[in-house]
Amino acid sequence: MDPIRGRQAQGALALAQGAVFLTLGLWPIFDMRSFEKVTGPKTDDWLVKTVGLLLAATGGGLLYQSAQRKDVPKSLALVAATQALALGGVSSVYSLRGRISKIYLLDAVMESAFVASWIGFQRTSEARKEQHMANNNERMQNNQGNQQNNNQQGGQQSKTNVDRMDNDIKRQGQNQGQGQSGGITSGDQSQVEGQGQSQDQQRKVG
């Protein structure tokens, strides 16, 4: 499941459970008589209303999170799952014992679906995080390999530039040596010619 669809599915689950919890929690607060007609008579109304307010608070938090269109925090998902697990367990055990109405078995089935959904989303989220970390590690390794290749190419280029500079220096030295050799040879030839001309003039005078 891709991140966008996973976020949408989590938001839908938070919306559904939040709406159920908020409705069931506020129901005995505003209309205890109809609540008892459906779920059976209650001995301590204050306890029913207290539990209802707690459910409504959790439902409101889930509805608020679903409206944010973001990933559900792990802490909130844990609260939602554990509350659903507790309610489902109580509903199934005491309804089978005959202490409460059998209609609570429907609530147990619904709460079990919430718990299973949160567990599934948590596993998917962990797998997605592991895949994301693996992709990041692979990307870092590729970047390191590219950097090493660039460093090697830069070293080779530097070596080539140094070799080229050495060749230029050697070539300049050779050119200077040839120029000095040519200048000395011309000077010697001029000196020899001058000495020959002086000897010819002396012979003529003699």
C-alpha distance (Angstrom), angle and dihedral (degrees) to the residues before:
residue distance angle dihedral
M1 . . .
D2 3.78 . .
P3 3.83 119.2 .
I4 3.81 95.2 -106.2
R5 3.80 94.8 52.0
G6 3.79 90.9 42.7
R7 3.80 90.7 53.4
Q8 3.81 91.0 48.1
A9 3.80 92.2 49.3
Q10 3.80 92.0 49.2
G11 3.78 89.8 49.0
A12 3.80 90.9 51.1
L13 3.81 91.3 50.1
A14 3.82 91.6 48.2
L15 3.81 89.2 48.7
A16 3.81 93.3 50.3
Q17 3.80 96.6 45.7
G18 3.79 91.9 41.1
A19 3.80 91.9 53.3
V20 3.83 91.9 47.6
F21 3.80 94.1 47.3
L22 3.79 93.9 45.0
T23 3.81 92.5 48.5
L24 3.80 96.2 45.1
G25 3.80 91.5 42.9
L26 3.81 96.0 52.0
W27 3.78 95.5 39.2
P28 3.84 97.3 82.1
I29 3.81 90.2 40.3
F30 3.81 93.3 61.2
D31 3.80 102.4 26.2
M32 3.78 115.5 18.2
R33 3.81 92.9 164.9
S34 3.83 95.5 60.5
F35 3.79 90.4 41.8
E36 3.82 90.9 56.6
K37 3.82 91.6 46.3
V38 3.82 89.8 60.0
T39 3.80 101.8 34.5
G40 3.80 100.4 29.0
P41 3.81 133.4 -103.6
K42 3.80 118.6 -46.0
T43 3.80 128.7 -147.7
D44 3.82 100.8 -154.9
D45 3.77 111.4 38.2
W46 3.79 92.2 -178.7
L47 3.81 91.3 58.8
V48 3.81 91.6 50.2
K49 3.78 90.6 50.4
T50 3.81 92.4 47.0
V51 3.80 91.7 53.8
G52 3.79 88.5 44.6
L53 3.80 92.2 55.6
L54 3.80 91.1 49.3
L55 3.82 90.6 51.4
A56 3.80 90.5 47.0
A57 3.81 91.1 52.4
T58 3.80 91.6 52.4
G59 3.79 90.9 44.9
G60 3.79 91.4 51.7
G61 3.79 91.0 51.4
L62 3.80 91.3 51.0
L63 3.80 92.2 48.6
Y64 3.79 91.2 49.5
Q65 3.81 91.4 50.0
S66 3.80 92.2 48.7
A67 3.80 89.5 54.2
Q68 3.82 90.8 56.3
R69 3.83 91.4 65.3
K70 3.81 90.4 -141.0
D71 3.77 135.1 117.3
V72 3.79 111.7 -71.1
P73 3.83 108.5 -111.6
K74 3.78 114.4 -111.4
S75 3.80 91.3 -121.9
L76 3.81 93.1 55.5
A77 3.80 91.8 44.8
L78 3.81 89.0 51.8
V79 3.81 91.4 51.5
A80 3.80 91.6 48.4
A81 3.79 93.4 47.9
T82 3.81 96.2 45.5
Q83 3.81 93.3 47.2
A84 3.79 90.5 49.8
L85 3.80 89.4 48.3
A86 3.81 92.1 50.5
L87 3.79 93.9 47.2
G88 3.79 92.5 45.5
G89 3.79 92.2 49.2
V90 3.82 94.0 49.0
S91 3.80 92.6 44.7
S92 3.80 94.5 50.3
V93 3.82 97.4 43.0
Y94 3.80 99.6 45.6
S95 3.79 95.5 38.6
L96 3.81 90.4 53.7
R97 3.81 89.5 48.8
G98 3.77 90.5 51.9
R99 3.78 95.4 -117.5
I100 3.82 93.2 118.7
S101 3.79 135.4 22.1
K102 3.81 120.1 -69.6
I103 3.77 88.5 -123.5
Y104 3.80 86.9 80.2
L105 3.82 87.3 72.3
L106 3.80 86.7 72.3
D107 3.77 88.5 53.7
A108 3.82 89.4 49.9
V109 3.82 90.8 54.2
M110 3.80 91.5 48.8
E111 3.80 92.9 47.8
S112 3.81 90.7 49.1
A113 3.80 89.1 54.6
F114 3.81 90.2 52.7
V115 3.81 91.9 50.2
A116 3.81 93.4 48.2
S117 3.81 91.3 48.2
W118 3.81 93.8 51.4
I119 3.82 91.2 48.4
G120 3.80 90.8 49.9
F121 3.79 92.8 49.0
Q122 3.80 90.9 48.2
R123 3.81 91.8 53.9
T124 3.78 91.2 47.1
S125 3.80 90.8 48.9
E126 3.80 91.9 51.2
A127 3.80 91.6 48.5
R128 3.80 90.1 49.2
K129 3.81 91.1 50.8
E130 3.81 91.4 49.8
Q131 3.80 90.7 50.0
H132 3.80 90.1 48.5
M133 3.81 91.2 51.3
A134 3.81 91.1 47.9
N135 3.81 90.2 51.3
N136 3.80 90.8 49.3
N137 3.81 91.9 50.0
E138 3.78 91.2 49.3
R139 3.80 90.5 48.8
M140 3.82 91.0 50.2
Q141 3.81 91.3 49.9
N142 3.80 90.7 50.3
N143 3.79 90.7 49.7
Q144 3.81 91.1 49.9
G145 3.80 90.6 49.7
N146 3.80 91.5 50.2
Q147 3.80 90.6 48.5
Q148 3.81 91.3 51.4
N149 3.79 90.5 49.8
N150 3.79 90.4 49.6
N151 3.81 90.6 49.5
Q152 3.81 91.2 50.4
Q153 3.78 91.7 48.5
G154 3.80 89.9 47.8
G155 3.81 90.6 50.7
Q156 3.78 91.7 50.1
Q157 3.79 90.7 48.2
S158 3.81 90.8 50.3
K159 3.79 90.8 49.9
T160 3.80 90.2 49.6
N161 3.80 90.7 50.9
V162 3.80 91.6 49.7
D163 3.81 91.3 49.6
R164 3.79 90.3 49.2
M165 3.80 90.9 51.1
D166 3.81 91.0 49.5
N167 3.79 90.8 51.2
D168 3.80 91.1 49.2
I169 3.80 90.9 50.6
K170 3.81 91.8 49.2
R171 3.79 91.3 47.7
Q172 3.80 91.6 50.8
G173 3.80 90.1 49.5
Q174 3.79 91.6 51.2
N175 3.81 91.6 49.0
Q176 3.81 91.5 50.5
G177 3.82 91.1 48.7
Q178 3.79 92.0 51.5
G179 3.81 90.8 48.7
Q180 3.80 92.4 52.6
S181 3.82 92.5 47.3
G182 3.80 91.0 51.6
G183 3.81 92.2 50.0
I184 3.84 93.5 51.4
T185 3.81 93.2 49.7
S186 3.80 93.6 51.7
G187 3.79 91.7 49.1
D188 3.81 92.9 51.2
Q189 3.80 91.7 49.1
S190 3.82 91.9 51.2
Q191 3.81 90.8 49.8
V192 3.82 92.2 51.6
E193 3.78 92.3 48.6
G194 3.81 90.8 50.0
Q195 3.81 91.9 52.2
G196 3.82 91.1 49.9
Q197 3.77 92.9 52.9
S198 3.83 91.5 50.1
Q199 3.82 92.0 53.1
D200 3.85 91.4 50.7
Q201 3.76 91.8 52.4
Q202 3.82 91.8 50.6
R203 3.78 91.0 52.2
K204 3.78 92.2 51.7
V205 3.79 92.0 50.8
G206 3.78 91.7 49.0
